[in-house]
């Protein structure tokens, strides 16, 4: 689990960006990823941050399903 703190000038709020979440294939579908994101969420709340952001590759449908199940909203951005 890799993340960094951030500040959003548009909303004048602090949060963090989840850079990478890697769970070895032997441990997937056992709640490990959910527990890691939960621990990050608890830390964000403890710091009184307002958000967690992340990026998922368009072709990574499993990750999209995983994060949606955890309550993340999808925001499409064209670069």
N, CA, C and O atoms as a GROMACS GRO file, in nm:
protein
  316
    1UNK      N    1   0.085  -0.117   0.000
    1UNK     CA    2   0.000   0.000   0.000
    1UNK      C    3   0.090   0.123   0.000
    1UNK      O    4   0.169   0.143   0.092
    2UNK      N    5   0.076   0.205  -0.104
    2UNK     CA    6   0.153   0.329  -0.113
    2UNK      C    7   0.056   0.444  -0.136
    2UNK      O    8  -0.034   0.435  -0.220
    3UNK      N    9   0.075   0.552  -0.061
    3UNK     CA   10  -0.011   0.668  -0.076
    3UNK      C   11   0.068   0.793  -0.037
    3UNK      O   12   0.175   0.785   0.022
    4UNK      N   13   0.013   0.908  -0.071
    4UNK     CA   14   0.074   1.033  -0.028
    4UNK      C   15  -0.036   1.132   0.009
    4UNK      O   16  -0.147   1.126  -0.044
    5UNK      N   17  -0.004   1.223   0.100
    5UNK     CA   18  -0.097   1.327   0.142
    5UNK      C   19  -0.113   1.428   0.030
    5UNK      O   20  -0.023   1.448  -0.052
    6UNK      N   21  -0.230   1.491   0.027
    6UNK     CA   22  -0.254   1.590  -0.076
    6UNK      C   23  -0.344   1.702  -0.029
    6UNK      O   24  -0.409   1.693   0.076
    7UNK      N   25  -0.346   1.805  -0.108
    7UNK     CA   26  -0.433   1.920  -0.083
    7UNK      C   27  -0.501   1.957  -0.214
    7UNK      O   28  -0.437   1.967  -0.318
    8UNK      N   29  -0.633   1.976  -0.207
    8UNK     CA   30  -0.710   2.012  -0.326
    8UNK      C   31  -0.747   2.160  -0.318
    8UNK      O   32  -0.821   2.201  -0.228
    9UNK      N   33  -0.697   2.239  -0.410
    9UNK     CA   34  -0.721   2.383  -0.406
    9UNK      C   35  -0.866   2.419  -0.439
    9UNK      O   36  -0.917   2.520  -0.390
   10UNK      N   37  -0.932   2.338  -0.520
   10UNK     CA   38  -1.071   2.368  -0.558
   10UNK      C   39  -1.166   2.355  -0.439
   10UNK      O   40  -1.257   2.436  -0.424
   11UNK      N   41  -1.144   2.253  -0.357
   11UNK     CA   42  -1.233   2.232  -0.242
   11UNK      C   43  -1.172   2.281  -0.111
   11UNK      O   44  -1.237   2.275  -0.006
   12UNK      N   45  -1.047   2.329  -0.117
   12UNK     CA   46  -0.978   2.375   0.003
   12UNK      C   47  -0.980   2.266   0.111
   12UNK      O   48  -1.019   2.290   0.225
   13UNK      N   49  -0.936   2.145   0.070
   13UNK     CA   50  -0.941   2.033   0.163
   13UNK      C   51  -0.819   1.943   0.149
   13UNK      O   52  -0.753   1.938   0.045
   14UNK      N   53  -0.792   1.873   0.257
   14UNK     CA   54  -0.681   1.777   0.260
   14UNK      C   55  -0.733   1.636   0.243
   14UNK      O   56  -0.848   1.606   0.276
   15UNK      N   57  -0.648   1.551   0.191
   15UNK     CA   58  -0.681   1.411   0.174
   15UNK      C   59  -0.557   1.334   0.138
   15UNK      O   60  -0.445   1.378   0.164
   16UNK      N   61  -0.576   1.219   0.079
   16UNK     CA   62  -0.460   1.143   0.033
   16UNK      C   63  -0.492   1.073  -0.097
   16UNK      O   64  -0.608   1.045  -0.128
   17UNK      N   65  -0.388   1.046  -0.172
   17UNK     CA   66  -0.401   0.975  -0.299
   17UNK      C   67  -0.339   0.837  -0.283
   17UNK      O   68  -0.221   0.823  -0.250
   18UNK      N   69  -0.420   0.735  -0.307
   18UNK     CA   70  -0.374   0.597  -0.303
   18UNK      C   71  -0.300   0.568  -0.432
   18UNK      O   72  -0.361   0.560  -0.539
   19UNK      N   73  -0.169   0.554  -0.423
   19UNK     CA   74  -0.085   0.533  -0.542
   19UNK      C   75  -0.088   0.389  -0.588
   19UNK      O   76  -0.098   0.362  -0.708
   20UNK      N   77  -0.078   0.297  -0.495
   20UNK     CA   78  -0.063   0.156  -0.532
   20UNK      C   79  -0.115   0.066  -0.421
   20UNK      O   80  -0.086   0.088  -0.304
   21UNK      N   81  -0.190  -0.032  -0.459
   21UNK     CA   82  -0.237  -0.136  -0.368
   21UNK      C   83  -0.211  -0.269  -0.438
   21UNK      O   84  -0.274  -0.300  -0.539
   22UNK      N   85  -0.119  -0.344  -0.384
   22UNK     CA   86  -0.082  -0.472  -0.445
   22UNK      C   87  -0.102  -0.582  -0.342
   22UNK      O   88  -0.048  -0.577  -0.232
   23UNK      N   89  -0.181  -0.681  -0.380
   23UNK     CA   90  -0.201  -0.799  -0.297
   23UNK      C   91  -0.158  -0.919  -0.379
   23UNK      O   92  -0.207  -0.940  -0.490
   24UNK      N   93  -0.068  -0.998  -0.326
   24UNK     CA   94  -0.020  -1.118  -0.394
   24UNK      C   95  -0.138  -1.206  -0.433
   24UNK      O   96  -0.235  -1.218  -0.358
   25UNK      N   97  -0.130  -1.266  -0.549
   25UNK     CA   98  -0.242  -1.346  -0.599
   25UNK      C   99  -0.284  -1.456  -0.501
   25UNK      O  100  -0.401  -1.494  -0.498
   26UNK      N  101  -0.192  -1.507  -0.423
   26UNK     CA  102  -0.224  -1.612  -0.325
   26UNK      C  103  -0.316  -1.560  -0.214
   26UNK      O  104  -0.383  -1.639  -0.148
   27UNK      N  105  -0.319  -1.428  -0.193
   27UNK     CA  106  -0.398  -1.370  -0.084
   27UNK      C  107  -0.518  -1.289  -0.130
   27UNK      O  108  -0.589  -1.230  -0.048
   28UNK      N  109  -0.543  -1.288  -0.261
   28UNK     CA  110  -0.658  -1.214  -0.312
   28UNK      C  111  -0.787  -1.285  -0.276
   28UNK      O  112  -0.791  -1.407  -0.259
   29UNK      N  113  -0.893  -1.205  -0.266
   29UNK     CA  114  -1.027  -1.254  -0.234
   29UNK      C  115  -1.035  -1.311  -0.092
   29UNK      O  116  -1.119  -1.396  -0.063
   30UNK      N  117  -0.946  -1.262  -0.005
   30UNK     CA  118  -0.947  -1.302   0.136
   30UNK      C  119  -0.968  -1.183   0.229
   30UNK      O  120  -0.960  -1.197   0.351
   31UNK      N  121  -0.994  -1.068   0.171
   31UNK     CA  122  -1.019  -0.949   0.252
   31UNK      C  123  -0.896  -0.866   0.283
   31UNK      O  124  -0.904  -0.768   0.357
   32UNK      N  125  -0.781  -0.906   0.228
   32UNK     CA  126  -0.657  -0.833   0.256
   32UNK      C  127  -0.662  -0.691   0.198
   32UNK      O  128  -0.631  -0.595   0.268
   33UNK      N  129  -0.701  -0.679   0.074
   33UNK     CA  130  -0.710  -0.547   0.011
   33UNK      C  131  -0.812  -0.459   0.081
   33UNK      O  132  -0.787  -0.341   0.104
   34UNK      N  133  -0.925  -0.516   0.117
   34UNK     CA  134  -1.028  -0.442   0.188
   34UNK      C  135  -0.976  -0.393   0.323
   34UNK      O  136  -1.002  -0.280   0.363
   35UNK      N  137  -0.901  -0.478   0.393
   35UNK     CA  138  -0.843  -0.439   0.522
   35UNK      C  139  -0.741  -0.327   0.506
   35UNK      O  140  -0.736  -0.236   0.589
   36UNK      N  141  -0.660  -0.332   0.401
   36UNK     CA  142  -0.561  -0.227   0.377
   36UNK      C  143  -0.628  -0.093   0.347
   36UNK      O  144  -0.587   0.010   0.400
   37UNK      N  145  -0.729  -0.095   0.263
   37UNK     CA  146  -0.801   0.029   0.232
   37UNK      C  147  -0.875   0.078   0.358
   37UNK      O  148  -0.884   0.198   0.381
   38UNK      N  149  -0.926  -0.014   0.438
   38UNK     CA  150  -0.990   0.024   0.563
   38UNK      C  151  -0.894   0.091   0.659
   38UNK      O  152  -0.930   0.187   0.726
   39UNK      N  153  -0.771   0.040   0.667
   39UNK     CA  154  -0.670   0.100   0.754
   39UNK      C  155  -0.633   0.240   0.704
   39UNK      O  156  -0.614   0.331   0.784
   40UNK      N  157  -0.623   0.256   0.574
   40UNK     CA  158  -0.596   0.388   0.517
   40UNK      C  159  -0.711   0.483   0.548
   40UNK      O  160  -0.689   0.598   0.585
   41UNK      N  161  -0.832   0.436   0.532
   41UNK     CA  162  -0.950   0.517   0.560
   41UNK      C  163  -0.952   0.562   0.706
   41UNK      O  164  -0.986   0.676   0.736
   42UNK      N  165  -0.917   0.472   0.797
   42UNK     CA  166  -0.912   0.507   0.939
   42UNK      C  167  -0.807   0.614   0.965
   42UNK      O  168  -0.830   0.705   1.046
   43UNK      N  169  -0.694   0.604   0.898
   43UNK     CA  170  -0.589   0.704   0.915
   43UNK      C  171  -0.634   0.839   0.860
   43UNK      O  172  -0.607   0.943   0.920
   44UNK      N  173  -0.702   0.838   0.747
   44UNK     CA  174  -0.753   0.961   0.687
   44UNK      C  175  -0.851   1.028   0.784
   44UNK      O  176  -0.847   1.150   0.802
   45UNK      N  177  -0.938   0.949   0.846
   45UNK     CA  178  -1.033   1.005   0.942
   45UNK      C  179  -0.961   1.060   1.065
   45UNK      O  180  -0.997   1.167   1.115
   46UNK      N  181  -0.862   0.989   1.112
   46UNK     CA  182  -0.786   1.033   1.229
   46UNK      C  183  -0.717   1.167   1.204
   46UNK      O  184  -0.706   1.250   1.294
   47UNK      N  185  -0.672   1.188   1.082
   47UNK     CA  186  -0.605   1.313   1.044
   47UNK      C  187  -0.704   1.425   1.008
   47UNK      O  188  -0.664   1.537   0.977
   48UNK      N  189  -0.833   1.392   1.012
   48UNK     CA  190  -0.940   1.487   0.974
   48UNK      C  191  -0.930   1.529   0.828
   48UNK      O  192  -0.967   1.640   0.792
   49UNK      N  193  -0.881   1.440   0.744
   49UNK     CA  194  -0.880   1.463   0.601
   49UNK      C  195  -1.020   1.437   0.547
   49UNK      O  196  -1.101   1.370   0.611
   50UNK      N  197  -1.047   1.490   0.429
   50UNK     CA  198  -1.181   1.480   0.372
   50UNK      C  199  -1.195   1.380   0.258
   50UNK      O  200  -1.308   1.345   0.222
   51UNK      N  201  -1.087   1.333   0.201
   51UNK     CA  202  -1.102   1.249   0.082
   51UNK      C  203  -0.984   1.152   0.064
   51UNK      O  204  -0.875   1.170   0.118
   52UNK      N  205  -1.013   1.051  -0.016
   52UNK     CA  206  -0.912   0.959  -0.068
   52UNK      C  207  -0.935   0.954  -0.219
   52UNK      O  208  -1.048   0.934  -0.264
   53UNK      N  209  -0.831   0.973  -0.296
   53UNK     CA  210  -0.843   0.962  -0.441
   53UNK      C  211  -0.752   0.848  -0.488
   53UNK      O  212  -0.659   0.808  -0.418
   54UNK      N  213  -0.782   0.798  -0.605
   54UNK     CA  214  -0.700   0.692  -0.665
   54UNK      C  215  -0.727   0.691  -0.814
   54UNK      O  216  -0.823   0.751  -0.862
   55UNK      N  217  -0.643   0.623  -0.886
   55UNK     CA  218  -0.657   0.609  -1.030
   55UNK      C  219  -0.656   0.461  -1.065
   55UNK      O  220  -0.575   0.384  -1.012
   56UNK      N  221  -0.746   0.422  -1.154
   56UNK     CA  222  -0.753   0.283  -1.201
   56UNK      C  223  -0.743   0.285  -1.353
   56UNK      O  224  -0.809   0.365  -1.420
   57UNK      N  225  -0.661   0.197  -1.406
   57UNK     CA  226  -0.650   0.187  -1.552
   57UNK      C  227  -0.784   0.148  -1.613
   57UNK      O  228  -0.858   0.069  -1.554
   58UNK      N  229  -0.815   0.202  -1.729
   58UNK     CA  230  -0.942   0.172  -1.797
   58UNK      C  231  -0.966   0.023  -1.814
   58UNK      O  232  -1.079  -0.024  -1.802
   59UNK      N  233  -0.860  -0.051  -1.842
   59UNK     CA  234  -0.875  -0.194  -1.870
   59UNK      C  235  -0.880  -0.282  -1.744
   59UNK      O  236  -0.901  -0.402  -1.754
   60UNK      N  237  -0.861  -0.222  -1.625
   60UNK     CA  238  -0.856  -0.301  -1.502
   60UNK      C  239  -0.996  -0.310  -1.440
   60UNK      O  240  -1.026  -0.243  -1.340
   61UNK      N  241  -1.080  -0.393  -1.500
   61UNK     CA  242  -1.219  -0.407  -1.455
   61UNK      C  243  -1.229  -0.464  -1.313
   61UNK      O  244  -1.319  -0.424  -1.238
   62UNK      N  245  -1.140  -0.555  -1.275
   62UNK     CA  246  -1.143  -0.611  -1.140
   62UNK      C  247  -1.122  -0.503  -1.035
   62UNK      O  248  -1.190  -0.501  -0.933
   63UNK      N  249  -1.030  -0.412  -1.060
   63UNK     CA  250  -1.004  -0.303  -0.966
   63UNK      C  251  -1.125  -0.210  -0.958
   63UNK      O  252  -1.161  -0.164  -0.850
   64UNK      N  253  -1.186  -0.182  -1.071
   64UNK     CA  254  -1.305  -0.096  -1.071
   64UNK      C  255  -1.415  -0.156  -0.985
   64UNK      O  256  -1.477  -0.085  -0.906
   65UNK      N  257  -1.440  -0.284  -1.000
   65UNK     CA  258  -1.542  -0.352  -0.920
   65UNK      C  259  -1.505  -0.348  -0.772
   65UNK      O  260  -1.590  -0.322  -0.687
   66UNK      N  261  -1.379  -0.375  -0.741
   66UNK     CA  262  -1.330  -0.375  -0.603
   66UNK      C  263  -1.353  -0.239  -0.536
   66UNK      O  264  -1.410  -0.233  -0.427
   67UNK      N  265  -1.310  -0.131  -0.600
   67UNK     CA  266  -1.322   0.000  -0.538
   67UNK      C  267  -1.468   0.047  -0.531
   67UNK      O  268  -1.507   0.112  -0.434
   68UNK      N  269  -1.548   0.014  -0.632
   68UNK     CA  270  -1.691   0.048  -0.624
   68UNK      C  271  -1.757  -0.022  -0.506
   68UNK      O  272  -1.840   0.038  -0.437
   69UNK      N  273  -1.721  -0.148  -0.483
   69UNK     CA  274  -1.777  -0.223  -0.370
   69UNK      C  275  -1.739  -0.160  -0.236
   69UNK      O  276  -1.810  -0.178  -0.137
   70UNK      N  277  -1.629  -0.087  -0.233
   70UNK     CA  278  -1.586  -0.019  -0.110
   70UNK      C  279  -1.645   0.122  -0.098
   70UNK      O  280  -1.620   0.192   0.000
   71UNK      N  281  -1.724   0.162  -0.198
   71UNK     CA  282  -1.792   0.291  -0.190
   71UNK      C  283  -1.726   0.404  -0.266
   71UNK      O  284  -1.770   0.518  -0.256
   72UNK      N  285  -1.622   0.375  -0.343
   72UNK     CA  286  -1.559   0.479  -0.423
   72UNK      C  287  -1.644   0.511  -0.544
   72UNK      O  288  -1.707   0.422  -0.602
   73UNK      N  289  -1.647   0.638  -0.582
   73UNK     CA  290  -1.720   0.683  -0.701
   73UNK      C  291  -1.622   0.696  -0.816
   73UNK      O  292  -1.506   0.732  -0.797
   74UNK      N  293  -1.670   0.668  -0.935
   74UNK     CA  294  -1.587   0.683  -1.054
   74UNK      C  295  -1.602   0.823  -1.111
   74UNK      O  296  -1.714   0.872  -1.129
   75UNK      N  297  -1.490   0.885  -1.138
   75UNK     CA  298  -1.488   1.017  -1.202
   75UNK      C  299  -1.401   1.004  -1.324
   75UNK      O  300  -1.281   0.978  -1.313
   76UNK      N  301  -1.459   1.022  -1.442
   76UNK     CA  302  -1.383   1.011  -1.565
   76UNK      C  303  -1.310   1.143  -1.593
   76UNK      O  304  -1.368   1.251  -1.584
   77UNK      N  305  -1.182   1.129  -1.626
   77UNK     CA  306  -1.101   1.246  -1.657
   77UNK      C  307  -1.029   1.220  -1.789
   77UNK      O  308  -0.965   1.117  -1.806
   78UNK      N  309  -1.041   1.314  -1.880
   78UNK     CA  310  -0.971   1.304  -2.008
   78UNK      C  311  -0.842   1.385  -2.000
   78UNK      O  312  -0.844   1.504  -1.968
   79UNK      N  313  -0.733   1.319  -2.029
   79UNK     CA  314  -0.603   1.388  -2.028
   79UNK      C  315  -0.560   1.416  -2.169
   79UNK      O  316  -0.453   1.473  -2.191
   0.00000   0.00000   0.00000
